[in-house]
Amino acid sequence: MHYRTILGRCLCTLALLSALPLLSSCDRSSRLKPLSELKSDQVEAITKLIASQSMSVVKIKEERDFPTQPRSDVYYMMPNGVYIRVLKTGDMNRRAIVDKTRVSLYFKGYYFAKQTPKGADFDNYSTPALPPVEFLYTQFYSFGFVHFRLLPQTEHPISLESLMCEGLAYPMALLGDGAEVSLIIPFEAGPSGTYTQGVSLFVEKALYKFSK
């Protein structure tokens, strides 16, 4: 595909991302819902997504209970609310080291909410014009554990760095180099720009590669 065609598609995608306030509703009042109502709407939206995908869900009460050999046909609901389906565990002999391991992240999926079951999409997994999102694996507490520090790529004017969030970083606390997962990321663990609107992410695929 011609580079300009790819770039054009990327710009269209970014234009959709900039229109995120429209995902909830064009009615301003719907964007000012209290947190309790946003969470209630999110539960309904996630329930509908799970039903539409014919997913099996297993709730994990504590992180240490996450199976060493996770089933590929199950979404594990983790204690932080993130749903993880493990497509590949990666090299479990190569686990991320706090404040040392740099990770390149490739992912694709879309936004969703109660009023919008499928909103704007995003994809640097299969779009050559978009670079991976790079982050340093870390661990600190700030209203919940955080497992990343974004490493901005200043040489790339177009990227998906604004989507980087705890939900995307969290699988590196569980899996190894080359891991591939699918995720349901509630807005509490999602990008900061979607929190006040209660918009969640469905990540169809996310691939993690340790940077050299």
C-alpha positions as CSV (number, residue, x, y, z in Angstrom):
1,M,0.0,0.0,0.0
2,H,1.3,3.5,-0.8
3,Y,2.8,5.3,2.1
4,R,0.5,8.4,1.6
5,T,-2.5,6.1,1.7
6,I,-1.4,4.6,4.9
7,L,-0.6,8.0,6.4
8,G,-4.0,9.3,5.3
9,R,-5.7,6.4,7.1
10,C,-3.7,7.1,10.2
11,L,-4.7,10.7,10.2
12,C,-8.3,9.7,9.8
13,T,-7.9,7.4,12.8
14,L,-6.4,10.2,14.9
15,A,-9.2,12.5,13.8
16,L,-11.6,9.9,15.2
17,L,-9.7,9.8,18.4
18,S,-9.9,13.6,18.8
19,A,-13.7,13.2,18.6
20,L,-13.9,11.0,21.7
21,P,-16.3,13.4,23.5
22,L,-18.9,12.3,21.0
23,L,-18.7,8.7,22.0
24,S,-20.8,9.2,25.1
25,S,-23.4,11.5,23.6
26,C,-23.8,14.8,21.8
27,D,-25.8,15.9,24.8
28,R,-23.5,17.8,27.2
29,S,-25.4,16.6,30.2
30,S,-24.5,13.0,29.5
31,R,-20.8,13.9,29.8
32,L,-21.4,15.2,33.4
33,K,-22.6,12.0,34.9
34,P,-21.5,11.2,38.5
35,L,-18.8,8.5,38.9
36,S,-21.3,6.1,40.3
37,E,-23.5,6.3,37.2
38,L,-20.5,6.1,34.9
39,K,-19.4,2.9,36.6
40,S,-23.0,1.5,36.4
41,D,-23.1,2.2,32.7
42,Q,-19.7,0.6,32.2
43,V,-20.8,-2.6,33.9
44,E,-23.7,-2.8,31.4
45,A,-21.4,-2.0,28.5
46,I,-18.8,-4.7,29.5
47,T,-21.6,-7.2,30.1
48,K,-22.9,-6.6,26.6
49,L,-19.4,-6.9,25.1
50,I,-18.8,-10.2,26.8
51,A,-22.1,-11.5,25.6
52,S,-21.5,-10.4,22.0
53,Q,-18.1,-12.0,21.9
54,S,-19.3,-15.3,23.6
55,M,-16.5,-14.9,26.1
56,S,-15.8,-17.1,29.2
57,V,-14.8,-15.0,32.3
58,V,-13.0,-16.2,35.4
59,K,-12.6,-13.7,38.3
60,I,-9.2,-13.6,40.0
61,K,-9.4,-12.4,43.6
62,E,-5.7,-11.9,44.1
63,E,-2.9,-11.5,41.5
64,R,-1.0,-14.5,43.0
65,D,-4.0,-16.7,41.9
66,F,-3.4,-15.9,38.2
67,P,-2.7,-19.4,36.6
68,T,0.8,-20.2,35.4
69,Q,-0.8,-21.8,32.4
70,P,-3.7,-19.5,31.6
71,R,-6.4,-20.8,29.2
72,S,-6.5,-19.1,25.9
73,D,-10.3,-19.2,25.7
74,V,-10.9,-17.3,29.0
75,Y,-10.9,-13.6,30.0
76,Y,-9.5,-13.4,33.5
77,M,-10.9,-10.5,35.4
78,M,-8.0,-9.2,37.6
79,P,-8.3,-7.5,40.9
80,N,-7.7,-4.1,39.3
81,G,-10.7,-4.6,37.0
82,V,-8.7,-5.4,33.8
83,Y,-9.8,-8.4,31.8
84,I,-7.0,-10.4,30.3
85,R,-7.2,-13.2,27.7
86,V,-3.7,-14.7,27.1
87,L,-3.1,-15.6,23.5
88,K,0.6,-16.2,24.1
89,T,2.4,-16.2,27.5
90,G,5.7,-15.1,25.9
91,D,9.1,-16.3,27.2
92,M,8.4,-16.7,30.9
93,N,12.2,-17.0,31.5
94,R,12.4,-13.4,30.3
95,R,10.2,-11.3,32.6
96,A,10.1,-7.5,32.8
97,I,12.5,-6.1,35.4
98,V,11.3,-3.0,37.4
99,D,12.9,0.2,36.1
100,K,15.1,-1.7,33.6
101,T,13.1,-3.3,30.9
102,R,12.0,-1.3,28.0
103,V,8.9,-2.6,26.2
104,S,7.6,-2.0,22.6
105,L,3.8,-2.3,22.5
106,Y,1.7,-3.0,19.4
107,F,-2.0,-3.1,19.8
108,K,-5.4,-2.7,18.0
109,G,-9.0,-2.3,19.1
110,Y,-11.6,0.2,19.8
111,Y,-13.4,2.4,22.3
112,F,-16.8,1.4,23.7
113,A,-19.4,2.7,26.1
114,K,-23.0,1.9,26.9
115,Q,-24.4,4.3,24.3
116,T,-21.7,3.4,21.7
117,P,-20.9,-0.4,21.7
118,K,-18.2,0.2,19.1
119,G,-16.6,3.6,18.8
120,A,-13.4,4.9,17.2
121,D,-10.7,2.3,16.5
122,F,-6.9,2.4,16.9
123,D,-4.2,0.2,15.4
124,N,-0.5,0.2,15.4
125,Y,-0.4,-3.6,15.3
126,S,-1.0,-3.9,11.6
127,T,-0.5,-0.3,10.4
128,P,3.2,0.2,9.3
129,A,3.0,4.0,9.5
130,L,2.4,4.0,13.2
131,P,5.4,3.2,15.5
132,P,5.0,1.0,18.6
133,V,4.4,2.7,21.9
134,E,7.4,2.4,24.1
135,F,7.4,2.3,27.9
136,L,9.7,1.5,30.8
137,Y,8.3,-1.2,33.0
138,T,8.1,0.1,36.5
139,Q,6.0,-0.2,39.7
140,F,4.8,2.5,42.0
141,Y,1.6,3.4,43.8
142,S,-0.6,6.4,42.8
143,F,-4.3,5.7,43.5
144,G,-3.5,2.2,42.5
145,F,-0.4,0.4,41.2
146,V,1.2,1.8,38.0
147,H,3.5,-0.4,35.9
148,F,4.8,2.0,33.2
149,R,6.6,5.2,32.4
150,L,6.0,6.3,28.9
151,L,9.1,6.8,26.7
152,P,8.0,9.4,24.1
153,Q,9.2,8.9,20.5
154,T,9.9,12.5,19.4
155,E,11.0,11.4,15.9
156,H,7.5,10.2,15.2
157,P,4.9,13.0,14.9
158,I,2.0,10.4,14.7
159,S,1.6,7.7,17.4
160,L,-0.8,6.2,19.8
161,E,1.1,7.3,22.9
162,S,-1.9,9.2,24.3
163,L,-3.6,5.8,24.8
164,M,-0.9,4.4,27.0
165,C,-2.4,3.4,30.4
166,E,-2.1,1.0,33.3
167,G,-4.5,-1.4,31.6
168,L,-2.1,-1.8,28.6
169,A,1.0,-2.0,30.8
170,Y,-0.4,-4.5,33.4
171,P,0.1,-7.7,31.4
172,M,3.9,-7.3,31.8
173,A,3.4,-7.9,35.6
174,L,2.2,-11.4,34.7
175,L,3.7,-12.5,31.4
176,G,7.0,-12.6,29.5
177,D,8.8,-11.2,26.4
178,G,6.7,-11.7,23.3
179,A,3.4,-12.1,25.2
180,E,0.2,-11.5,23.2
181,V,-3.1,-10.8,24.9
182,S,-6.6,-9.4,24.4
183,L,-7.9,-6.9,26.9
184,I,-11.0,-5.2,28.2
185,I,-9.8,-2.1,30.0
186,P,-12.3,-0.2,32.2
187,F,-12.0,3.5,32.2
188,E,-10.5,3.5,35.7
189,A,-7.4,1.7,34.2
190,G,-7.6,3.4,30.8
191,P,-6.2,6.6,29.3
192,S,-6.6,9.7,31.4
193,G,-8.5,11.5,28.6
194,T,-11.4,9.0,28.7
195,Y,-11.9,8.8,32.5
196,T,-14.4,11.6,32.9
197,Q,-16.5,10.2,30.1
198,G,-16.6,6.6,31.3
199,V,-15.2,5.3,28.0
200,S,-13.6,1.9,28.1
201,L,-11.2,0.1,25.7
202,F,-11.5,-3.3,24.0
203,V,-8.1,-4.4,22.8
204,E,-8.4,-7.2,20.3
205,K,-4.7,-7.9,20.3
206,A,-1.7,-6.5,22.1
207,L,1.9,-7.7,21.5
208,Y,4.7,-6.9,23.9
209,K,8.4,-7.0,22.8
210,F,11.3,-6.2,25.0
211,S,13.5,-3.5,23.4
212,K,17.1,-4.2,22.8
